[in-house]
């Protein structure tokens, strides 16, 4: 017999406080979210990994099982998120931003011809 998902099942509610368990060597990044970005970060991070600041900002602890995933995830917040530590993750984000900026410091390439 096949498993049937109950009609009232809400995946967002089910997964809200479930943690992704990183490998034992996984790092935890500490990220400062600006007030404008804090609302969105609060929706994505488990409550136990969030510290609300009196001025509306928040500090989130994010498990970094994949550096590529983490940088992509963080960049969605733009200047509204800053890695406080550890230093190697802060350096990774800085270096990635520099590489992105270098792409925009040169003229845009011609778009490829449609086949």
C-alpha positions in Angstrom: 0.0 0.0 0.0 1.1 3.6 -0.7 1.6 6.2 2.0 -1.0 9.0 1.8 -0.3 12.5 3.0 -3.0 13.7 5.4 -5.1 16.5 4.0 -4.3 18.8 6.9 -0.5 18.2 6.7 1.5 21.4 6.6 5.2 20.9 5.8 6.2 24.4 6.9 4.6 23.8 10.4 6.1 20.3 10.5 9.7 21.4 9.7 9.7 24.8 11.5 11.8 23.6 14.5 13.5 20.6 13.0 17.2 21.0 12.7 19.4 19.9 9.8 22.1 17.9 11.4 25.4 18.8 9.8 28.4 16.4 9.7 30.6 16.4 12.8 33.1 18.7 11.1 30.4 21.2 10.2 31.0 24.8 11.2 28.4 27.2 12.8 28.4 30.7 11.4 27.3 33.6 13.5 25.4 36.1 11.3 24.2 39.6 12.2 20.9 40.4 10.4 19.9 44.0 10.0 16.4 44.9 11.2 14.9 44.7 7.6 16.4 41.3 7.0 15.7 40.0 10.6 12.1 39.1 9.8 13.1 36.8 6.9 15.9 35.2 8.8 13.6 34.6 11.8 11.3 32.7 9.5 14.1 30.4 8.2 16.1 29.7 11.4 15.1 27.6 14.3 14.1 29.7 17.3 16.9 28.2 19.5 19.5 29.5 17.0 18.3 33.1 17.1 19.1 35.9 19.5 16.9 39.0 19.2 18.6 42.3 19.8 16.8 45.3 21.4 17.2 47.4 18.3 15.3 44.9 16.0 18.4 43.2 14.6 19.1 39.6 15.4 22.1 37.2 15.5 21.6 33.8 14.0 23.7 30.7 14.3 23.7 28.9 11.0 25.1 25.4 10.6 27.4 25.3 7.6 27.4 21.8 6.2 28.1 23.1 2.7 30.1 26.3 2.1 28.5 26.7 -1.4 25.0 26.4 0.0 25.8 28.8 2.9 27.2 31.6 0.7 24.3 31.3 -1.7 21.8 31.4 1.2 23.5 34.3 2.8 23.7 36.4 -0.3 19.9 36.5 -0.6 20.0 38.9 2.3 22.4 41.3 0.5 23.9 43.9 2.8 21.3 43.0 5.4 23.5 40.1 6.7 27.0 40.1 7.9 29.0 37.1 9.0 30.6 37.8 12.4 32.5 34.5 12.6 34.2 32.2 12.4 36.9 34.1 10.5 37.3 31.4 7.7 33.6 31.7 6.8 33.7 35.5 6.9 36.8 35.3 4.5 34.9 32.9 2.3 32.0 35.3 1.9 34.2 38.3 1.4 36.2 36.5 -1.3 33.0 35.4 -3.1 31.7 38.9 -3.1 35.0 40.2 -4.6 34.7 37.6 -7.3 31.2 38.7 -8.1 32.2 42.3 -8.1 35.0 41.6 -10.5 32.5 40.2 -13.0 30.7 43.5 -12.9 33.9 45.6 -13.2 34.4 44.4 -16.8 32.1 45.1 -19.8 29.2 42.7 -20.1 29.7 39.9 -22.6 27.6 39.7 -25.7 24.6 37.5 -25.2 24.9 34.1 -26.9 23.1 33.7 -30.2 19.9 31.7 -29.9 20.1 28.4 -31.8 
